[in-house]
Amino acid sequence: MGTALLKMKLMPTSPEVDLEEIKANSKILVEEKGGKRCVFEEEPIAFGLKAVILFFEIDESQELEPIEEGLRELKNVNSVQVIDMRRAFG
């Protein structure tokens, strides 16, 4: 099987939330579920609210649902959305 590259948007519950805590917890969760090479960006939304954009790779044979559900259950995460999913070549 190949490798899938994913891009997910994690929306915090409020602008006051510590985004570094969300990043650390999501990295731990993704790596426990078989993801690799987690990279993060912050995307300004409005009124001081920033989304955490998570990039990682995972084997195509693994299911994505356990990762999504785990991210939704993280403290201070309001919603999780898969923005992009591609097959890696090379």
C-alpha positions as CSV (number, residue, x, y, z in Angstrom):
1,M,0.0,0.0,0.0
2,G,1.0,3.6,-0.4
3,T,1.0,6.6,1.8
4,A,-1.8,9.2,2.2
5,L,-1.0,12.8,3.0
6,L,-3.7,14.5,5.1
7,K,-4.6,18.1,5.9
8,M,-7.1,18.7,8.7
9,K,-8.5,21.8,10.3
10,L,-9.0,21.8,14.1
11,M,-11.2,24.6,15.4
12,P,-10.7,25.6,19.0
13,T,-13.6,26.3,21.3
14,S,-12.6,30.0,21.8
15,P,-9.8,32.5,21.0
16,E,-8.4,32.1,24.5
17,V,-7.5,28.5,24.1
18,D,-3.8,27.5,24.2
19,L,-3.2,26.4,20.6
20,E,0.2,24.8,21.6
21,E,-1.7,22.4,23.9
22,I,-4.0,21.4,21.1
23,K,-1.0,20.9,18.8
24,A,0.9,18.8,21.4
25,N,-2.1,16.6,22.2
26,S,-3.1,16.1,18.6
27,K,0.5,15.1,17.6
28,I,0.5,12.5,20.4
29,L,-2.9,11.1,19.3
30,V,-2.0,11.0,15.6
31,E,1.3,9.3,16.2
32,E,-0.3,6.7,18.5
33,K,-2.7,5.9,15.7
34,G,0.1,5.4,13.1
35,G,0.4,8.9,11.7
36,K,3.9,10.3,10.9
37,R,5.6,13.7,10.4
38,C,3.0,16.0,12.0
39,V,3.4,19.6,11.0
40,F,1.2,22.5,12.1
41,E,0.1,25.9,10.9
42,E,-2.2,28.5,12.4
43,E,-4.9,30.0,10.2
44,P,-6.6,33.3,11.3
45,I,-10.4,33.0,11.2
46,A,-12.0,36.1,12.8
47,F,-12.1,38.1,16.0
48,G,-8.8,36.6,17.3
49,L,-9.9,33.0,16.6
50,K,-7.3,30.9,14.9
51,A,-7.7,27.4,13.5
52,V,-4.9,24.8,13.8
53,I,-4.1,23.2,10.5
54,L,-2.6,19.7,10.9
55,F,-0.6,18.0,8.2
56,F,0.5,14.3,8.5
57,E,1.1,11.1,6.6
58,I,-0.5,7.8,7.2
59,D,-0.5,4.4,5.5
60,E,-3.4,4.1,3.1
61,S,-4.5,0.8,4.6
62,Q,-5.3,2.4,8.0
63,E,-8.7,3.9,8.7
64,L,-9.0,7.6,9.3
65,E,-12.1,7.6,11.5
66,P,-10.3,6.7,14.7
67,I,-8.0,9.7,14.3
68,E,-10.9,12.0,13.5
69,E,-12.9,10.8,16.5
70,G,-9.9,11.1,18.8
71,L,-9.2,14.7,17.6
72,R,-12.8,15.6,18.2
73,E,-12.6,14.4,21.7
74,L,-9.5,16.5,22.6
75,K,-10.0,19.2,25.2
76,N,-10.8,22.6,23.7
77,V,-11.4,21.3,20.2
78,N,-14.8,22.3,18.8
79,S,-14.6,20.6,15.4
80,V,-12.4,18.7,13.0
81,Q,-12.6,18.8,9.3
82,V,-10.5,16.9,6.6
83,I,-9.5,19.6,4.2
84,D,-7.3,17.5,1.8
85,M,-6.3,13.9,1.3
86,R,-3.9,12.8,-1.3
87,R,-1.8,9.8,-2.3
88,A,1.9,10.4,-2.0
89,F,4.2,9.4,-4.9
90,G,7.9,9.0,-4.9
